[in-house]
């Protein structure tokens, strides 16, 4: 039986990855900051998981856990969040999204260099895109502490792969959503508000620019890609994206239409939340992942939005 150690297990990606690994017969060890914060949203699967408490800045604790559980694979999903949090605490962002990855690599090198390691990277490494679509070889120019820290981790990964021969890969993830996305993200903010408005709990939604374009995919598809990376004969980095760009306007239209509402009657523009749109859309190309891994998205943009709306509406209705 393979053992997978998963950091960030209590987040959206942690949920989908953990359920995938359990279905494939893995023993799963979940890393949490506190044993009181175990994931309670695993549809009963939480009892099948062993948990370990560690601090991402404590290399000795990381080494001890790796020695204790002897994982065959490690998935690092732990990170300070994107969005409004990308500038909040540059020092901690650098520690968790950058240096903590180096500590993990060092622990793997010292304890067991045969462990396979997957780093959840981000489209934020590209910053303001100079080309579209973006690939594994596109120029990188991060414009936030979050993006800089993620790029540092990616570069250290390459060094440990080339110099020490570790099997370590970066999954360069474009926006990926689901009904388990946090409410601080614009996608879930929209679907949650639409459900509240339909049920008469709220009457409007404030958003910034409706013209902003994003490459949105389903989180469950993206964690499948991460797992597939670690099953290959050779460690390589991969972009995971849909290759399509959609606007916030489109997202709102589909979400509200699903509930029989006209979004223009409820969505109000908020200048304080306005962010300047990118000159070139941040769209990714997963051509390499399709060619080498056989990976491709399974859920369309429309299906994703409607899935999120359905979940929020059903949950809120049940709570009334």
C-alpha positions in Angstrom: 0.0 0.0 0.0 1.3 3.4 -0.9 1.3 6.2 1.6 0.7 9.8 0.7 1.4 12.7 2.9 -0.8 15.7 2.1 -0.2 19.3 3.4 -3.1 21.7 3.1 -5.5 18.7 3.5 -8.3 20.9 5.0 -8.6 23.0 1.9 -10.5 22.6 -1.4 -7.7 20.8 -3.2 -7.0 18.7 -0.1 -10.5 17.5 -0.1 -10.5 16.3 -3.7 -7.0 14.9 -3.6 -7.6 13.0 -0.4 -10.8 11.3 -1.8 -8.9 10.5 -5.0 -6.1 8.9 -3.1 -8.4 6.9 -0.8 -10.2 5.5 -3.8 -6.9 4.4 -5.3 -6.1 2.5 -2.1 -3.6 4.9 -0.5 -2.9 5.3 3.1 -3.3 9.1 3.6 -1.5 11.2 6.2 -2.9 14.7 6.6 -0.7 17.5 7.8 -2.6 20.1 9.9 -1.4 23.1 12.0 -3.5 21.8 14.8 -5.1 18.5 15.5 -8.3 20.5 16.3 -8.5 21.6 12.7 -9.0 18.2 11.1 -11.0 18.2 7.9 -14.6 17.5 8.8 -15.8 17.7 5.2 -14.6 14.5 3.7 -18.0 12.7 3.6 -17.1 10.3 6.3 -13.6 9.6 4.9 -11.9 11.6 7.7 -11.9 8.4 9.8 -9.6 6.8 7.2 -7.0 9.5 7.5 -4.1 9.7 10.0 -3.2 13.3 11.0 0.0 14.8 12.0 0.5 18.2 13.5 3.4 20.3 12.3 4.6 23.8 11.7 5.7 24.5 8.1 8.6 26.5 9.4 9.9 23.7 11.6 12.2 21.5 9.6 12.8 19.1 12.5 9.1 18.5 12.8 8.8 17.9 9.1 11.7 15.4 9.1 10.2 13.6 12.1 6.9 13.2 10.4 8.5 11.9 7.2 10.6 9.4 9.2 7.5 8.2 11.2 5.1 7.7 8.3 7.5 6.8 5.5 5.4 8.3 2.7 6.0 7.2 -0.9 4.5 10.5 -2.2 4.2 14.0 -0.7 1.7 16.6 -2.0 2.3 20.1 -0.8 -1.0 22.0 -1.1 -0.4 24.3 1.9 0.0 27.9 1.0 -1.2 31.4 1.8 -4.2 32.0 -0.4 -4.4 34.0 -3.6 -6.8 36.9 -4.3 -7.0 39.6 -1.7 -4.4 37.8 0.5 -1.5 38.0 -1.9 -0.1 41.2 -0.3 -1.4 40.9 3.3 1.8 39.5 5.0 4.8 39.3 2.6 7.1 37.8 5.2 4.7 34.9 6.1 3.8 34.4 2.5 7.5 34.0 1.7 8.0 31.6 4.6 5.0 29.3 3.8 4.9 29.5 0.0 8.6 29.6 -0.5 11.0 28.6 2.3 8.7 25.9 3.6 9.0 24.1 0.3 12.8 24.2 0.6 12.5 22.7 4.1 10.3 19.9 2.6 12.9 19.2 -0.1 15.7 19.2 2.4 13.8 16.8 4.6 13.1 14.4 1.7 16.7 14.6 0.6 18.0 13.7 4.1 15.3 11.1 5.1 14.5 9.3 1.9 15.4 10.7 -1.6 13.1 8.1 -3.2 10.0 10.0 -2.1 8.1 11.6 -4.9 7.1 15.2 -4.3 4.4 17.4 -5.9 4.4 21.1 -5.4 1.1 23.0 -6.1 2.4 26.0 -8.0 0.3 28.8 -9.5 -0.4 30.9 -12.6 0.7 33.8 -10.4 4.3 33.0 -11.3 3.6 34.5 -14.8 2.5 37.9 -13.4 1.3 40.1 -16.2 1.3 37.8 -19.2 3.4 38.7 -22.2 1.8 35.9 -24.3 -1.3 33.7 -24.4 -1.8 30.9 -23.9 0.9 30.3 -21.2 3.0 27.2 -21.1 5.7 25.6 -19.0 8.3 27.5 -20.9 6.7 31.0 -20.9 8.4 33.9 -19.3 7.7 34.4 -15.7 7.4 37.9 -14.0 5.4 37.6 -10.8 3.9 40.9 -9.5 2.9 39.9 -6.0 4.7 38.4 -2.9 2.5 35.4 -3.5 3.7 34.9 -7.0 7.4 35.6 -6.1 7.3 33.0 -3.3 5.7 30.4 -5.6 8.3 31.0 -8.2 11.1 30.6 -5.6 9.7 27.2 -4.7 9.5 26.2 -8.4 13.1 27.2 -8.9 14.4 25.3 -5.8 12.4 22.3 -7.1 14.4 22.4 -10.3 17.7 22.6 -8.5 16.9 19.7 -6.3 15.7 17.7 -9.3 18.8 18.4 -11.3 21.5 18.5 -8.6 20.2 15.8 -6.2 18.1 13.7 -8.5 14.9 14.0 -6.5 11.6 13.1 -8.1 9.9 16.5 -7.6 7.5 18.3 -9.8 5.6 21.6 -10.0 1.9 21.6 -11.0 1.3 25.1 -12.4 -2.3 25.5 -11.6 -4.6 28.0 -13.2 -7.8 29.0 -11.4 -9.6 26.0 -10.3 -13.0 26.1 -8.5 -15.6 24.0 -6.9 -18.5 24.1 -4.4 -15.7 23.9 -1.7 -14.0 27.1 -2.8 -13.7 29.7 0.0 -16.2 32.5 0.2 -13.5 35.1 -0.2 -13.0 34.1 -3.9 -15.1 35.9 -6.5 -16.5 32.6 -8.0 -18.0 31.4 -4.7 -18.9 34.9 -3.8 -21.1 35.0 -6.9 -22.7 31.6 -6.5 -23.4 32.0 -2.8 -24.9 35.5 -3.4 -27.1 34.2 -6.2 -28.5 31.4 -3.9 -29.1 33.9 -1.1 -30.9 36.3 -3.4 -33.1 33.5 -4.9 -34.1 32.5 -1.3 -34.8 36.0 -0.3 -31.9 36.2 2.2 -30.1 39.0 0.3 -31.1 41.4 -2.5 -27.8 42.5 -4.1 -24.2 41.6 -4.8 -21.3 44.0 -5.0 -18.4 43.2 -7.4 -15.5 45.0 -9.1 -14.9 44.7 -12.8 -17.2 42.3 -14.7 -14.9 42.3 -17.7 -12.0 40.5 -15.9 -11.1 37.3 -17.7 -9.9 34.0 -16.1 -9.1 30.5 -17.1 -11.5 28.6 -14.7 -11.5 24.8 -14.3 -12.7 22.2 -11.8 -10.5 21.5 -8.8 -11.2 17.7 -9.0 -9.7 17.6 -12.5 -6.6 19.5 -11.3 -5.7 17.2 -8.4 -6.1 14.2 -10.8 -3.4 15.9 -12.8 -1.1 16.2 -9.8 -1.5 12.5 -9.0 -0.8 11.6 -12.6 2.5 13.6 -12.5 3.9 11.5 -9.8 3.1 8.2 -11.6 5.4 9.0 -14.5 8.9 7.5 -15.1 10.4 11.0 -15.2 9.7 14.1 -13.1 8.6 17.1 -15.0 6.5 20.3 -14.4 3.1 20.7 -16.0 0.6 23.4 -16.6 -3.0 22.5 -15.7 -5.6 24.7 -17.3 -8.7 24.7 -19.6 -7.2 26.9 -22.3 -10.4 29.0 -22.3 -11.0 32.4 -20.9 -14.3 33.6 -19.4 -15.4 36.9 -17.9 -16.8 37.6 -14.5 -19.8 38.8 -16.5 -20.3 35.4 -18.0 -19.9 33.7 -14.6 -22.6 35.9 -13.1 -24.9 35.4 -16.1 -24.7 31.6 -15.9 -25.0 31.5 -12.1 -28.1 33.7 -11.9 -29.7 32.2 -14.9 -29.5 28.8 -13.3 -31.8 30.1 -10.6 -34.1 31.9 -13.0 -32.7 35.4 -12.2 -31.4 38.2 -14.3 -28.0 39.1 -12.7 -28.1 42.7 -14.0 -30.9 43.4 -11.6 -28.9 42.4 -8.6 -25.2 42.9 -9.3 -23.8 46.4 -8.3 -20.4 47.6 -9.3 -18.1 48.5 -6.4 -15.3 50.8 -7.2 -13.4 49.9 -4.0 -13.2 46.3 -5.2 -12.1 47.2 -8.8 -8.9 45.7 -10.1 -7.4 46.8 -13.4 -7.9 44.1 -16.0 -4.9 42.4 -17.5 -3.8 43.5 -21.0 -3.5 39.9 -22.0 -5.8 37.2 -20.5 -4.1 34.7 -18.2 -5.0 31.6 -20.1 -3.0 28.4 -19.8 -2.1 25.6 -22.3 -2.3 22.1 -20.9 -1.0 20.6 -24.2 2.0 19.0 -22.5 -0.2 17.4 -19.8 -2.6 16.1 -22.5 0.3 14.7 -24.6 2.3 13.1 -21.8 -0.2 12.4 -19.1 -3.4 11.9 -21.1 -5.0 14.7 -18.9 -7.8 17.0 -20.0 -10.6 18.8 -18.1 -13.8 16.7 -17.7 -16.2 19.5 -16.6 -17.0 22.5 -18.8 -17.2 26.1 -17.6 -21.0 26.1 -17.6 -21.2 22.8 -15.8 -18.8 24.1 -13.1 -20.7 27.3 -12.5 -24.0 25.5 -12.3 -22.6 22.8 -10.0 -21.4 25.5 -7.6 -24.8 27.3 -7.7 -26.7 24.1 -7.2 -24.6 23.2 -4.1 -25.0 26.6 -2.5 -28.7 26.8 -3.2 -29.4 23.3 -1.8 -27.3 23.9 1.3 -28.9 27.2 2.1 -32.4 25.9 1.4 -31.8 23.0 3.8 -30.7 25.5 6.5 -33.9 27.5 6.4 
